[in-house]
């Protein structure tokens, strides 16, 4: 269900946007604190592990200010998910790309978008994730990034491109399923509001 369609639901679009902002920060804290505890290295390694958390904290402050002083809630949600895709792509690009554990965050972004945006937006987000992931992998293949092409192609060029294609297909399938679920949820909410209004009319009669 999109933010624009949720004005009559139990939770307002403003509340949902706050949930998105706070939930993102909470997930980032849990993820990167766990990563920091897992790593046993020098101070530079710890700073490198927690640098994405500082970025998310700064973005959270900006999102909170935008939520406080702007009423364009749907636009804010779209911008936030776009930035999420860019942030996940940066994490994937600076790690082992197709072997990166951060690839799973694309799935999280797509699933979350179906809860806060419309079904069409969820499909667009999934397309954006597929394009961003493919661009990250190709950037490493052509020598841009911290990895060398040989590190990415440790299983062979054909297998690497197959892995990239399978990930892209997975992102699109999750996007379509999320959009379908969001559409059903929206239809159920409309029917529930209609039934509530009918019950109210019957009670008044």
N, C-alpha and C positions, 0 to 999 in steps of 0.2 A: 504494500500500500504506500503510495507516495505521500509526501508531507502535505501537498496541497489537498489531498483527499481525506486527510485525517482530522479535519477541524471538528467533526462531530463525534469522533471516537472517544474512547475513555481517556486516552492520553493525548495531550495537545502536541502540535508540531514542535513547540518550544521545548517541552519536556523531552521529547524524543531526541532533539538535537543536543540537549545537555547530556543525555545518556550516551550519545555517540562520542562527545568530547571526553567525558569522564571515563567511559569504557576504554577508549583508545589509550589514554594515559595509564590506566590501571594495567592493561595488557602489556604495554611497553615496559612498565616498571617490573612486572613479574618476569617478562622474557629476558630483559637485559641484566637484571640482578641475578637470575639463574645462570646466565652466561658468564657473568663476572665471577660467580662462585665456582663455576666449573673450570675456569681458566686459572692456571697457576703460572704466573709470569711476573715480569717487572712492572714498574709503575706505568711505563709507556703502553704496555699491553692492556692494563686496566683502563687507561684513558681511552684507548682505541675501542675497547669493549663497551664503554659507557657513553661514548660520543653520540651514538644515535638517540640515546635516552635524553640527552640535553637538547637535541633538535626537536624531539617530540614535546618536551616540556615547553620550549619556546613557542612551538606551533599551538599548543594548548592554550597558552596565554593569549595569543592572537585570536584564536577561535572564540574564546570566552569574551573578549572585548567586542568582536564582531557580533556575537549573539546578543550582547548587552545593548548595543547601539544601533543595530540594524534589524529590520523586520523581514528581509529577504531570506527566509529560512531555507527554502528549497535551493536557492542559488548557493547558499553557504554550505549545505550538505553536499552538493555536487562538487564544489571546489575542494572540500575536505577529502572526498574520496579520490579526486584527481591527484591531490598532493600525496595521499596514501600510496597510490600506485607508483608515483615518482620515488617516494621514500623506500618502498620495498624493492624497486628496481635498483636503486643505489646499493642497498644491502646485498642483493643478489650479484650485482656487478663487481662489488669489492670482495666477494667470497668466491666460492668454487662454482658459481653459476648453476649448471644443471645438477650438480651434486650439493648445492647449497640447501641448508635446512630452512632458509628464509623463503624458498619457493612456495611453501605451504601457506605463507601469509597472503599470497594472491587469492587463494581459496577463501580465506577469512574475509578479505576485502569484498569479494564478490558476494558472499553470503550475507554480510552485513548490509551491503547496498540494497539488497532485496527487502530488508526490514525498514529502511528509511527512505527509499526512493521508489519510483514507479517501475513496473516490469520492463518498460523500454529502457529506462536508465540502467537497470541491472544488466541487460544485454550489452549496452554500450560499455559499461564498466568491465565486463568480461572481455570484450574486444580490446579495450585499452590494456588490460593485463596481458593478453596474448601478444599484442604488438610490443609492449614494453619489455617483456621477457625475451622475445625473439631479438629485439634490438640490443639488449644487454649481452646475449650470447654471441651475436654477430660482431659486436664491438670487441669482445675478447678474441674472437677468431681472427680479426684483422689487426690485432696488436694494440688495442686500446684497453687499458685496465691493468690491474695488478698481476693478473695471471698471464702466462704465455700461451700461445695457441696450442703448444704441445701438451700443456697441462689439461686443457679442455678436451683435447682429442686423444686422451689416453686410451680410449676404447675404439678409436678409429673414426674417420670423418663421417662415414655413412651412419654408423651407430649414433654419433653425436647429433646429426641432423634428425635422425629418427626420434631421439629423445626429445629434442626441441619440439618436433611436430606433435608428439604424444602429449606433452605438457600443454601446448596450445589447444589441442582438441579437448583436453580435460577442462581447461578454463572455460571454453565455450559451452561445453555440456553443463558444467555447474552453473554458468550464467543462464542458460535456457531453463534449467530446472528451478533455479531461484526465481526467475521471472514468472514461471508457471505457478509456483507457490504463492508469490506475491499477488498474482492476479486472482487466485482462489481466495486468498485472505481478504482482498478488497471486495470481491463479490459477497463473501460471507458477512462482512461488516455492513454492506448495503442492505442485505436481507435482514440482518439483525436490527438495524435502525428502522426498517419498514415494519417489522413485527412489533417492535417497541411502540412505535406510533399507533399501530392498530390496537394494541392492548390498552394504550392510554385512552384512545377514543372509545373503546368498549367500556372501560371503567367510568369515563365521564358520562356515557349514555346510561 
